[in-house]
Amino acid sequence: MGYLVLENGKIFKGNLIGSKKNVIGEVVFNTGMTGYEEIITDPSYKGQIVAMTYPLIGNYGVNYEDMESICPQVKGMVVRELCEMPSNWRSQNTLDGYLAEHNITGIQGIDTRDLTKTIREFGTMRGIICDSLPTEQQLTEMRQYAIINPIKEVSVKEKYHVAGSGKKIAVLDVGLKHSILYCLSKRNLDLTVFPEFTTAEEILSGGFDGLMLTNGPGDPKDNADIVENLRKMLGKIPIFGICMGHQLLALAHGGNTVKLKYGHRGSNHPVKDLLTGKMYITCQNHSYAVEETGLPKNSIISFINWNDKTVEGVIYSDKCFSVQFHPEASAGPNDAGFLFDEFVALMDEEKK
């Protein structure tokens, strides 16, 4: 027996899975039908309890090669029905076993459709998963919960190298998904991954052909030092930003970011390319968005979300561009993988 209790007082009753310990987090939902392995190991979910809207989760088990980081990043997981007997020749564990192995609590058997509608109506809320109805003290702790400095928690602590025969790329890790490195390496790029506290001077003095800004968790405005370092690099090195990198790059250009009511999370979000008129289905995971007003005159909005018309991509005249969605497509469709080729082309143009 277990409960998910939201800060607005709504109670969902189910059965605990995973470690079965009490846990507090920010409750969000993901609309992907697959990709739960990538979701629970995505550093952008640091501090969050993720509810899957698709009713059956865990049916292909857990394969350790598919992880986006070395361990789960979510605070908790919510599913309608957990598959106890996965069918997949690559499976190395059940989802329940994997969560328990890493001390992550989940809950199954609740009405995830009702939960999703509640979040859509009232917005993202804090919540607690517990084995009995929470005490007043637990409810107070839940209402005071905040995600503080998550980028510092998930970023690498020391720089490391991923060898390649092509251009030299500095990767600023603010919550790196492994698939970003895979997409860059597939293009033979020589990668050096740096911690979030790395200075502009260290990167600019390293002889790099370009800078990759990764995805990551939390409020982009909480990272003033990173924004200031980026500001020092504008116009001096080609930059490609993804998700959090997209937001940080906007702030470095003097733009603004705002928190969405319940965010965009899933592998089925439509975006429109305003330069070509094409539509792409994309993988997304973010709570914040770049505001159109406030972007500099030297910028062009390249993509918009077709559901709510929020900014999904920006091109700047100082050798920078960024997208809010995930072109590395993990988990999700690979429609937008060409953006990594555009990054290479931008660096080629810079060398001419």
C-alpha positions as CSV (number, residue, x, y, z in Angstrom):
1,M,0.0,0.0,0.0
2,G,1.2,3.5,-0.7
3,Y,0.1,7.1,-1.4
4,L,1.0,10.0,-3.7
5,V,-0.2,13.2,-2.0
6,L,0.0,16.6,-3.9
7,E,0.5,20.0,-2.3
8,N,-3.1,20.9,-3.2
9,G,-4.3,18.1,-0.9
10,K,-5.3,15.6,-3.6
11,I,-4.5,12.0,-2.7
12,F,-3.8,9.0,-5.0
13,K,-3.8,5.5,-3.6
14,G,-1.7,2.7,-5.0
15,N,1.2,0.3,-4.3
16,L,4.8,1.2,-3.7
17,I,7.6,-0.1,-6.0
18,G,11.3,0.3,-6.0
19,S,12.9,1.1,-2.6
20,K,9.6,1.9,-1.0
21,K,11.0,4.7,1.2
22,N,9.1,8.0,1.6
23,V,10.2,10.6,-0.9
24,I,9.4,14.3,-1.7
25,G,9.8,15.9,-5.1
26,E,8.3,18.1,-7.8
27,V,5.6,16.1,-9.7
28,V,5.7,16.2,-13.5
29,F,4.4,14.0,-16.3
30,N,5.9,12.6,-19.4
31,T,3.8,11.6,-22.4
32,G,6.2,9.2,-24.1
33,M,5.0,5.7,-24.8
34,T,8.6,4.3,-24.5
35,G,11.9,5.5,-23.3
36,Y,11.4,5.1,-19.5
37,E,15.1,4.0,-19.1
38,E,16.3,7.2,-20.7
39,I,13.8,9.3,-18.8
40,I,14.8,8.1,-15.3
41,T,18.5,8.5,-16.0
42,D,18.1,12.0,-17.6
43,P,19.9,14.6,-15.4
44,S,17.3,17.2,-16.4
45,Y,14.8,15.3,-14.0
46,K,17.0,15.9,-10.9
47,G,14.6,16.5,-8.0
48,Q,11.5,15.5,-9.8
49,I,8.9,12.7,-9.4
50,V,8.0,11.6,-13.0
51,A,4.6,10.2,-13.9
52,M,4.3,8.3,-17.1
53,T,1.0,8.9,-18.9
54,Y,1.3,5.7,-21.0
55,P,-0.5,3.0,-18.9
56,L,1.9,0.1,-19.1
57,I,5.5,0.7,-18.2
58,G,8.5,-1.7,-17.8
59,N,7.4,-4.2,-20.5
60,Y,10.9,-4.3,-22.1
61,G,12.8,-4.3,-18.8
62,V,16.0,-2.4,-18.2
63,N,19.1,-2.6,-20.3
64,Y,22.2,-0.8,-18.8
65,E,23.5,0.3,-22.3
66,D,20.5,2.6,-22.8
67,M,21.1,4.9,-19.8
68,E,21.7,8.6,-20.2
69,S,23.8,8.9,-17.1
70,I,25.5,6.5,-14.7
71,C,22.6,6.3,-12.3
72,P,18.9,7.3,-12.0
73,Q,18.3,11.0,-11.6
74,V,14.6,11.1,-10.7
75,K,13.4,11.4,-7.1
76,G,10.5,9.0,-7.8
77,M,8.4,7.4,-10.5
78,V,4.6,7.0,-11.0
79,V,3.0,4.5,-13.3
80,R,-0.5,3.1,-13.9
81,E,0.7,-0.5,-14.3
82,L,4.2,-1.9,-13.8
83,C,5.1,-4.9,-15.9
84,E,6.7,-7.6,-13.6
85,M,7.8,-9.9,-16.4
86,P,9.5,-7.9,-19.2
87,S,10.0,-9.5,-22.6
88,N,13.2,-8.3,-24.3
89,W,16.3,-10.3,-25.1
90,R,18.4,-7.3,-24.1
91,S,16.8,-6.9,-20.7
92,Q,19.1,-7.2,-17.7
93,N,16.7,-6.3,-14.9
94,T,13.1,-5.4,-14.2
95,L,12.2,-1.7,-13.8
96,D,11.2,-2.5,-10.2
97,G,14.5,-4.2,-9.5
98,Y,16.5,-1.3,-11.1
99,L,14.6,1.3,-9.0
100,A,15.2,-0.7,-5.8
101,E,18.9,-1.2,-6.7
102,H,19.4,2.5,-6.8
103,N,17.1,3.4,-3.8
104,I,14.5,5.1,-5.9
105,T,10.8,5.0,-4.8
106,G,7.9,4.6,-7.1
107,I,4.2,4.0,-7.0
108,Q,1.9,2.0,-9.3
109,G,-1.8,1.4,-9.5
110,I,-2.9,5.0,-9.4
111,D,-5.0,6.8,-12.0
112,T,-2.3,8.5,-13.9
113,R,-4.8,10.1,-16.3
114,D,-6.5,11.9,-13.4
115,L,-3.0,12.9,-12.1
116,T,-2.0,14.3,-15.5
117,K,-5.3,16.3,-15.8
118,T,-4.8,17.6,-12.3
119,I,-1.2,18.9,-13.1
120,R,-2.5,20.4,-16.4
121,E,-5.2,22.2,-14.5
122,F,-3.3,23.4,-11.4
123,G,0.3,23.3,-12.8
124,T,3.4,21.5,-11.6
125,M,3.2,20.8,-7.9
126,R,5.3,19.3,-5.1
127,G,4.3,15.9,-3.9
128,I,5.2,13.1,-1.5
129,I,5.2,9.3,-2.1
130,C,4.7,7.5,1.2
131,D,3.7,4.2,2.8
132,S,0.9,5.8,4.9
133,L,-1.0,9.1,4.8
134,P,1.6,11.8,5.6
135,T,1.8,13.6,8.9
136,E,1.5,17.4,9.2
137,Q,5.3,17.6,9.6
138,Q,5.7,15.6,6.3
139,L,3.2,17.9,4.6
140,T,5.1,20.9,5.8
141,E,8.4,19.5,4.5
142,M,6.7,18.7,1.2
143,R,5.3,22.3,0.8
144,Q,8.7,23.8,1.5
145,Y,10.6,21.5,-0.9
146,A,12.7,23.3,-3.5
147,I,15.2,22.1,-6.2
148,I,18.4,24.0,-5.3
149,N,21.5,24.1,-7.4
150,P,20.8,20.8,-9.3
151,I,23.3,21.6,-12.0
152,K,26.1,21.5,-9.5
153,E,24.9,18.1,-8.4
154,V,24.7,16.5,-11.9
155,S,27.7,18.1,-13.6
156,V,31.0,16.2,-14.0
157,K,33.5,17.2,-11.3
158,E,36.6,17.0,-13.5
159,K,37.1,17.4,-17.2
160,Y,37.6,14.3,-19.4
161,H,38.4,13.5,-23.0
162,V,36.5,11.6,-25.7
163,A,38.9,11.1,-28.6
164,G,37.9,11.9,-32.2
165,S,39.7,12.7,-35.5
166,G,37.7,15.8,-36.3
167,K,37.2,19.2,-34.9
168,K,37.9,19.9,-31.3
169,I,34.7,20.6,-29.3
170,A,34.4,21.8,-25.7
171,V,31.3,20.4,-24.1
172,L,30.0,22.3,-21.0
173,D,28.3,19.8,-18.9
174,V,25.3,21.3,-17.1
175,G,23.4,18.0,-17.0
176,L,24.8,16.1,-19.9
177,K,22.9,13.2,-21.6
178,H,25.2,10.5,-22.9
179,S,23.4,10.6,-26.3
180,I,24.7,14.1,-27.0
181,L,28.2,12.8,-26.8
182,Y,27.2,9.9,-29.0
183,C,25.8,12.2,-31.7
184,L,28.9,14.4,-31.6
185,S,31.3,11.4,-31.7
186,K,29.4,9.9,-34.6
187,R,30.6,12.9,-36.5
188,N,34.2,12.2,-35.5
189,L,34.5,15.3,-33.3
190,D,37.2,15.4,-30.6
191,L,35.4,16.1,-27.3
192,T,36.5,17.5,-24.0
193,V,33.8,17.6,-21.4
194,F,34.1,20.4,-18.8
195,P,32.4,20.9,-15.4
196,E,29.8,23.6,-15.1
197,F,32.2,25.9,-13.1
198,T,34.7,26.1,-16.0
199,T,35.7,29.6,-16.9
200,A,35.4,31.3,-20.2
201,E,39.2,31.8,-20.2
202,E,39.9,28.1,-19.9
203,I,37.7,27.2,-22.8
204,L,38.8,30.1,-25.1
205,S,42.5,29.3,-24.5
206,G,42.0,25.6,-25.3
207,G,42.1,25.9,-29.1
208,F,38.5,24.6,-29.5
209,D,36.6,24.9,-32.8
210,G,33.2,25.0,-31.1
211,L,31.3,24.9,-27.8
212,M,28.4,22.5,-27.0
213,L,26.0,23.6,-24.2
214,T,24.1,20.6,-22.9
215,N,20.7,20.0,-21.3
216,G,20.3,20.2,-17.5
217,P,17.9,20.6,-14.6
218,G,16.4,23.5,-12.7
219,D,15.8,27.2,-13.2
220,P,18.3,28.7,-15.7
221,K,18.3,32.0,-13.8
222,D,19.9,30.3,-10.8
223,N,23.2,30.0,-12.8
224,A,24.5,33.6,-13.0
225,D,28.2,32.5,-13.1
226,I,27.6,30.2,-16.1
227,V,25.7,32.9,-17.9
228,E,28.5,35.4,-17.3
229,N,31.1,33.0,-18.6
230,L,29.0,32.4,-21.7
231,R,28.6,36.1,-22.2
232,K,32.4,36.4,-22.4
233,M,32.5,33.8,-25.2
234,L,29.8,35.2,-27.4
235,G,31.2,36.0,-30.9
236,K,34.5,34.3,-30.1
237,I,33.6,30.7,-30.7
238,P,30.7,28.9,-32.5
239,I,28.2,27.7,-29.9
240,F,25.3,25.2,-30.1
241,G,22.9,25.0,-27.1
242,I,20.4,22.3,-26.3
243,C,17.5,22.6,-23.7
244,M,19.1,24.2,-20.7
245,G,21.9,25.3,-23.0
246,H,19.3,27.0,-25.1
247,Q,18.0,28.9,-22.1
248,L,21.4,29.9,-20.7
249,L,22.4,31.2,-24.2
250,A,19.3,33.4,-24.3
251,L,20.1,34.8,-20.9
252,A,23.7,35.5,-21.9
253,H,22.3,37.5,-24.8
254,G,20.1,39.6,-22.5
255,G,16.9,37.6,-23.0
256,N,14.5,36.2,-20.4
257,T,13.2,32.8,-19.4
258,V,9.8,32.0,-17.8
259,K,8.5,28.9,-16.0
260,L,5.8,27.0,-17.9
261,K,2.6,25.9,-16.2
262,Y,3.5,22.2,-16.5
263,G,6.3,22.1,-18.9
264,H,6.9,20.0,-22.0
265,R,8.0,16.4,-21.4
266,G,7.7,13.5,-23.9
267,S,8.8,12.2,-27.3
268,N,5.9,13.5,-29.4
269,H,6.0,17.3,-29.3
270,P,5.6,19.0,-32.6
271,V,7.8,22.0,-33.5
272,K,7.7,24.1,-36.7
273,D,10.9,25.2,-38.5
274,L,10.1,28.8,-39.3
275,L,12.9,28.9,-41.9
276,T,11.7,26.0,-44.0
277,G,8.1,25.6,-43.0
278,K,8.7,21.9,-42.1
279,M,7.2,20.3,-39.0
280,Y,9.3,17.9,-36.7
281,I,8.2,15.6,-33.9
282,T,10.7,16.1,-31.1
283,C,11.8,14.8,-27.7
284,Q,11.4,17.4,-24.9
285,N,12.0,17.8,-21.2
286,H,11.9,21.2,-19.7
287,S,10.0,23.4,-17.2
288,Y,11.2,26.8,-18.5
289,A,11.0,28.5,-21.9
290,V,12.7,31.5,-23.6
291,E,10.6,34.5,-23.9
292,E,10.3,36.0,-27.4
293,T,10.3,39.5,-26.1
294,G,13.7,40.5,-24.9
295,L,15.7,38.6,-27.5
296,P,18.4,40.8,-29.1
297,K,18.0,42.3,-32.5
298,N,20.7,40.1,-33.8
299,S,18.6,37.0,-33.3
300,I,16.1,35.0,-35.4
301,I,13.5,32.6,-33.9
302,S,14.0,29.4,-35.9
303,F,11.6,27.0,-34.2
304,I,8.3,27.3,-32.3
305,N,6.3,24.7,-30.4
306,W,3.2,24.1,-32.4
307,N,1.1,23.3,-29.3
308,D,1.6,26.5,-27.4
309,K,3.7,28.6,-29.8
310,T,6.6,29.0,-27.3
311,V,10.1,29.6,-28.6
312,E,11.9,26.4,-29.5
313,G,14.9,27.6,-31.4
314,V,17.0,30.8,-31.8
315,I,19.8,31.7,-34.3
316,Y,22.1,34.6,-33.2
317,S,24.4,36.6,-35.5
318,D,27.4,36.0,-33.3
319,K,28.0,32.4,-34.4
320,C,25.5,30.9,-31.9
321,F,22.3,28.9,-32.2
322,S,20.2,26.8,-29.9
323,V,17.1,24.6,-29.6
324,Q,14.8,23.8,-26.7
325,F,14.1,20.3,-27.8
326,H,16.5,17.3,-27.9
327,P,18.0,16.6,-31.3
328,E,19.9,13.7,-29.8
329,A,16.5,11.9,-29.8
330,S,16.8,9.9,-26.6
331,A,14.2,8.9,-25.9
332,G,12.3,10.0,-29.0
333,P,12.3,10.4,-32.7
334,N,15.5,11.4,-34.6
335,D,13.8,14.0,-36.8
336,A,16.1,16.8,-35.7
337,G,19.4,15.0,-35.8
338,F,20.5,17.2,-38.7
339,L,21.2,20.0,-36.2
340,F,24.5,18.4,-35.2
341,D,25.5,18.6,-38.9
342,E,24.5,22.3,-38.9
343,F,26.8,22.8,-35.9
344,V,29.7,21.2,-37.9
345,A,28.8,23.4,-40.9
346,L,28.9,26.5,-38.6
347,M,32.4,25.6,-37.5
348,D,33.4,25.0,-41.1
349,E,32.2,28.4,-42.1
350,E,34.1,30.0,-39.2
351,K,37.3,28.5,-40.5
352,K,36.9,30.1,-43.9
